[in-house]
Amino acid sequence: MASRTPTRRLVSPKQAAAEYGVSVDTIRRRISAGEVTGYRFGKRLIRVDLNELDAILRPIPSAKVGAA
C-alpha cells in the first residue's frame, strides 16, 4: 500500500495568526526565519500550512513535584 501524505491546510497569514493567537507579524517572522514555508499564489497572495505550524509547537517542560 502507498503511504498517504497529509493534506495541506493552507490558510492566509491572518487566519493562521488567529488560529494560534499570535500576530500576523509573528507568522511573517517565522516565514522569514525559514521555520515555516510561505506559499505564494500569484504576485501578492501568501498562504501557510497549519500542519507546519503544528509541527513547530514544543511543550514546555514542567518542574517535577517533590524533586530535591
N, CA, C and O atoms as a GROMACS GRO file, in nm:
protein
  272
    1MET      N    1   0.084  -0.119   0.000
    1MET     CA    2   0.000   0.000   0.000
    1MET      C    3   0.088   0.125   0.000
    1MET      O    4   0.193   0.128   0.065
    2ALA      N    5   0.046   0.223  -0.070
    2ALA     CA    6   0.118   0.350  -0.074
    2ALA      C    7   0.084   0.431   0.051
    2ALA      O    8  -0.030   0.436   0.095
    3SER      N    9   0.189   0.494   0.108
    3SER     CA   10   0.162   0.577   0.225
    3SER      C   11   0.094   0.706   0.180
    3SER      O   12   0.121   0.758   0.072
    4ARG      N   13   0.009   0.753   0.262
    4ARG     CA   14  -0.069   0.872   0.228
    4ARG      C   15  -0.008   0.994   0.295
    4ARG      O   16   0.014   0.994   0.416
    5THR      N   17   0.020   1.097   0.217
    5THR     CA   18   0.075   1.218   0.275
    5THR      C   19  -0.039   1.302   0.330
    5THR      O   20  -0.148   1.304   0.273
    6PRO      N   21  -0.014   1.372   0.441
    6PRO     CA   22  -0.120   1.454   0.499
    6PRO      C   23  -0.161   1.567   0.404
    6PRO      O   24  -0.078   1.621   0.330
    7THR      N   25  -0.286   1.600   0.406
    7THR     CA   26  -0.337   1.708   0.324
    7THR      C   27  -0.290   1.841   0.379
    7THR      O   28  -0.294   1.865   0.500
    8ARG      N   29  -0.245   1.927   0.290
    8ARG     CA   30  -0.205   2.061   0.333
    8ARG      C   31  -0.329   2.138   0.378
    8ARG      O   32  -0.436   2.127   0.318
    9ARG      N   33  -0.310   2.215   0.484
    9ARG     CA   34  -0.418   2.301   0.534
    9ARG      C   35  -0.372   2.445   0.514
    9ARG      O   36  -0.328   2.511   0.608
   10LEU      N   37  -0.380   2.495   0.390
   10LEU     CA   38  -0.330   2.627   0.357
   10LEU      C   39  -0.428   2.736   0.395
   10LEU      O   40  -0.547   2.730   0.361
   11VAL      N   41  -0.377   2.835   0.468
   11VAL     CA   42  -0.458   2.950   0.510
   11VAL      C   43  -0.373   3.076   0.495
   11VAL      O   44  -0.252   3.068   0.477
   12SER      N   45  -0.437   3.190   0.503
   12SER     CA   46  -0.366   3.317   0.497
   12SER      C   47  -0.288   3.338   0.628
   12SER      O   48  -0.322   3.278   0.730
   13PRO      N   49  -0.186   3.423   0.625
   13PRO     CA   50  -0.116   3.455   0.750
   13PRO      C   51  -0.210   3.511   0.856
   13PRO      O   52  -0.192   3.485   0.975
   14LYS      N   53  -0.310   3.587   0.815
   14LYS     CA   54  -0.406   3.643   0.911
   14LYS      C   55  -0.487   3.532   0.977
   14LYS      O   56  -0.509   3.535   1.098
   15GLN      N   57  -0.532   3.434   0.898
   15GLN     CA   58  -0.608   3.322   0.953
   15GLN      C   59  -0.520   3.237   1.045
   15GLN      O   60  -0.566   3.190   1.150
   16ALA      N   61  -0.394   3.216   1.006
   16ALA     CA   62  -0.301   3.138   1.088
   16ALA      C   63  -0.277   3.209   1.221
   16ALA      O   64  -0.274   3.146   1.326
   17ALA      N   65  -0.259   3.341   1.215
   17ALA     CA   66  -0.236   3.418   1.338
   17ALA      C   67  -0.356   3.405   1.432
   17ALA      O   68  -0.338   3.388   1.553
   18ALA      N   69  -0.476   3.413   1.378
   18ALA     CA   70  -0.596   3.399   1.460
   18ALA      C   71  -0.606   3.259   1.520
   18ALA      O   72  -0.648   3.243   1.634
   19GLU      N   73  -0.569   3.159   1.443
   19GLU     CA   74  -0.576   3.019   1.488
   19GLU      C   75  -0.486   2.995   1.609
   19GLU      O   76  -0.522   2.921   1.700
   20TYR      N   77  -0.368   3.057   1.609
   20TYR     CA   78  -0.270   3.032   1.715
   20TYR      C   79  -0.261   3.144   1.818
   20TYR      O   80  -0.182   3.136   1.912
   21GLY      N   81  -0.341   3.248   1.801
   21GLY     CA   82  -0.342   3.357   1.898
   21GLY      C   83  -0.215   3.440   1.898
   21GLY      O   84  -0.170   3.486   2.003
   22VAL      N   85  -0.158   3.459   1.780
   22VAL     CA   86  -0.037   3.541   1.766
   22VAL      C   87  -0.065   3.650   1.662
   22VAL      O   88  -0.172   3.654   1.602
   23SER      N   89   0.032   3.738   1.643
   23SER     CA   90   0.014   3.845   1.545
   23SER      C   91   0.053   3.797   1.405
   23SER      O   92   0.125   3.698   1.389
   24VAL      N   93   0.005   3.867   1.305
   24VAL     CA   94   0.043   3.838   1.167
   24VAL      C   95   0.194   3.856   1.151
   24VAL      O   96   0.258   3.783   1.076
   25ASP      N   97   0.250   3.955   1.221
   25ASP     CA   98   0.395   3.977   1.215
   25ASP      C   99   0.472   3.856   1.265
   25ASP      O  100   0.579   3.824   1.213
   26THR      N  101   0.420   3.788   1.366
   26THR     CA  102   0.485   3.666   1.416
   26THR      C  103   0.487   3.559   1.308
   26THR      O  104   0.589   3.493   1.289
   27ILE      N  105   0.377   3.542   1.238
   27ILE     CA  106   0.372   3.444   1.129
   27ILE      C  107   0.472   3.483   1.020
   27ILE      O  108   0.544   3.397   0.968
   28ARG      N  109   0.476   3.610   0.985
   28ARG     CA  110   0.570   3.657   0.882
   28ARG      C  111   0.715   3.638   0.926
   28ARG      O  112   0.800   3.605   0.844
   29ARG      N  113   0.744   3.658   1.055
   29ARG     CA  114   0.880   3.636   1.106
   29ARG      C  115   0.918   3.488   1.096
   29ARG      O  116   1.031   3.455   1.062
   30ARG      N  117   0.824   3.401   1.126
   30ARG     CA  118   0.850   3.256   1.115
   30ARG      C  119   0.880   3.217   0.971
   30ARG      O  120   0.966   3.133   0.945
   31ILE      N  121   0.809   3.278   0.876
   31ILE     CA  122   0.835   3.252   0.734
   31ILE      C  123   0.974   3.304   0.698
   31ILE      O  124   1.052   3.233   0.634
   32SER      N  125   1.007   3.427   0.740
   32SER     CA  126   1.137   3.487   0.710
   32SER      C  127   1.252   3.407   0.769
   32SER      O  128   1.359   3.397   0.708
   33ALA      N  129   1.230   3.350   0.888
   33ALA     CA  130   1.333   3.272   0.955
   33ALA      C  131   1.349   3.132   0.894
   33ALA      O  132   1.443   3.060   0.928
   34GLY      N  133   1.257   3.094   0.806
   34GLY     CA  134   1.263   2.962   0.744
   34GLY      C  135   1.204   2.852   0.831
   34GLY      O  136   1.221   2.734   0.800
   35GLU      N  137   1.136   2.889   0.938
   35GLU     CA  138   1.076   2.790   1.026
   35GLU      C  139   0.945   2.735   0.969
   35GLU      O  140   0.905   2.623   1.001
   36VAL      N  141   0.881   2.814   0.885
   36VAL     CA  142   0.755   2.778   0.820
   36VAL      C  143   0.766   2.818   0.674
   36VAL      O  144   0.822   2.923   0.642
   37THR      N  145   0.714   2.736   0.585
   37THR     CA  146   0.717   2.767   0.443
   37THR      C  147   0.601   2.860   0.408
   37THR      O  148   0.487   2.834   0.444
   38GLY      N  149   0.632   2.966   0.338
   38GLY     CA  150   0.529   3.054   0.284
   38GLY      C  151   0.506   3.015   0.139
   38GLY      O  152   0.601   3.004   0.062
   39TYR      N  153   0.384   2.995   0.101
   39TYR     CA  154   0.349   2.957  -0.035
   39TYR      C  155   0.288   3.076  -0.106
   39TYR      O  156   0.187   3.130  -0.060
   40ARG      N  157   0.349   3.117  -0.215
   40ARG     CA  158   0.298   3.231  -0.291
   40ARG      C  159   0.207   3.180  -0.402
   40ARG      O  160   0.240   3.086  -0.475
   41PHE      N  161   0.094   3.243  -0.413
   41PHE     CA  162  -0.004   3.211  -0.517
   41PHE      C  163  -0.030   3.342  -0.589
   41PHE      O  164  -0.107   3.426  -0.541
   42GLY      N  165   0.032   3.360  -0.705
   42GLY     CA  166   0.023   3.488  -0.774
   42GLY      C  167   0.127   3.584  -0.718
   42GLY      O  168   0.222   3.542  -0.653
   43LYS      N  169   0.109   3.712  -0.744
   43LYS     CA  170   0.208   3.811  -0.703
   43LYS      C  171   0.200   3.848  -0.555
   43LYS      O  172   0.302   3.877  -0.493
   44ARG      N  173   0.081   3.848  -0.499
   44ARG     CA  174   0.065   3.900  -0.363
   44ARG      C  175   0.011   3.800  -0.261
   44ARG      O  176   0.037   3.814  -0.142
   45LEU      N  177  -0.063   3.703  -0.305
   45LEU     CA  178  -0.131   3.611  -0.214
   45LEU      C  179  -0.033   3.513  -0.151
   45LEU      O  180   0.038   3.442  -0.223
   46ILE      N  181  -0.028   3.509  -0.018
   46ILE     CA  182   0.060   3.418   0.055
   46ILE      C  183  -0.025   3.327   0.142
   46ILE      O  184  -0.125   3.369   0.201
   47ARG      N  185   0.016   3.202   0.148
   47ARG     CA  186  -0.052   3.104   0.232
   47ARG      C  187   0.053   3.029   0.315
   47ARG      O  188   0.168   3.015   0.273
   48VAL      N  189   0.012   2.982   0.431
   48VAL     CA  190   0.096   2.897   0.515
   48VAL      C  191   0.018   2.770   0.548
   48VAL      O  192  -0.105   2.769   0.548
   49ASP      N  193   0.092   2.663   0.575
   49ASP     CA  194   0.031   2.535   0.606
   49ASP      C  195   0.018   2.520   0.757
   49ASP      O  196   0.119   2.524   0.828
   50LEU      N  197  -0.102   2.504   0.806
   50LEU     CA  198  -0.124   2.488   0.950
   50LEU      C  199  -0.053   2.365   1.004
   50LEU      O  200  -0.014   2.362   1.121
   51ASN      N  201  -0.034   2.262   0.921
   51ASN     CA  202   0.039   2.143   0.965
   51ASN      C  203   0.183   2.178   1.001
   51ASN      O  204   0.238   2.123   1.097
   52GLU      N  205   0.245   2.269   0.925
   52GLU     CA  206   0.382   2.311   0.955
   52GLU      C  207   0.386   2.389   1.087
   52GLU      O  208   0.479   2.373   1.166
   53LEU      N  209   0.286   2.472   1.109
   53LEU     CA  210   0.281   2.545   1.236
   53LEU      C  211   0.262   2.449   1.352
   53LEU      O  212   0.322   2.466   1.458
   54ASP      N  213   0.177   2.348   1.334
   54ASP     CA  214   0.159   2.246   1.439
   54ASP      C  215   0.292   2.178   1.470
   54ASP      O  216   0.321   2.148   1.586
   55ALA      N  217   0.373   2.154   1.367
   55ALA     CA  218   0.498   2.080   1.383
   55ALA      C  219   0.604   2.158   1.462
   55ALA      O  220   0.692   2.097   1.522
   56ILE      N  221   0.596   2.292   1.463
   56ILE     CA  222   0.698   2.368   1.535
   56ILE      C  223   0.658   2.396   1.680
   56ILE      O  224   0.738   2.453   1.756
   57LEU      N  225   0.539   2.359   1.719
   57LEU     CA  226   0.498   2.375   1.859
   57LEU      C  227   0.579   2.280   1.946
   57LEU      O  228   0.598   2.164   1.911
   58ARG      N  229   0.626   2.330   2.061
   58ARG     CA  230   0.702   2.249   2.154
   58ARG      C  231   0.641   2.258   2.292
   58ARG      O  232   0.598   2.366   2.334
   59PRO      N  233   0.635   2.146   2.363
   59PRO     CA  234   0.583   2.152   2.500
   59PRO      C  235   0.684   2.221   2.592
   59PRO      O  236   0.805   2.214   2.570
   60ILE      N  237   0.634   2.286   2.692
   60ILE     CA  238   0.718   2.349   2.793
   60ILE      C  239   0.742   2.247   2.903
   60ILE      O  240   0.646   2.196   2.962
   61PRO      N  241   0.868   2.216   2.934
   61PRO     CA  242   0.893   2.120   3.040
   61PRO      C  243   0.850   2.176   3.176
   61PRO      O  244   0.871   2.294   3.204
   62SER      N  245   0.792   2.094   3.256
   62SER     CA  246   0.749   2.140   3.389
   62SER      C  247   0.842   2.085   3.495
   62SER      O  248   0.908   1.983   3.475
   63ALA      N  249   0.847   2.152   3.606
   63ALA     CA  250   0.929   2.106   3.719
   63ALA      C  251   0.862   1.984   3.781
   63ALA      O  252   0.739   1.980   3.794
   64LYS      N  253   0.941   1.887   3.817
   64LYS     CA  254   0.884   1.769   3.882
   64LYS      C  255   0.848   1.803   4.025
   64LYS      O  256   0.927   1.864   4.097
   65VAL      N  257   0.730   1.763   4.065
   65VAL     CA  258   0.684   1.787   4.202
   65VAL      C  259   0.760   1.697   4.296
   65VAL      O  260   0.771   1.577   4.274
   66GLY      N  261   0.812   1.757   4.402
   66GLY     CA  262   0.882   1.678   4.503
   66GLY      C  263   1.027   1.649   4.471
   66GLY      O  264   1.092   1.578   4.548
   67ALA      N  265   1.080   1.700   4.363
   67ALA     CA  266   1.220   1.676   4.328
   67ALA      C  267   1.309   1.762   4.419
   67ALA      O  268   1.281   1.880   4.440
   68ALA      N  269   1.414   1.702   4.470
   68ALA     CA  270   1.504   1.777   4.560
   68ALA      C  271   1.644   1.773   4.510
   68ALA      O  272   1.733   1.831   4.573
   0.00000   0.00000   0.00000
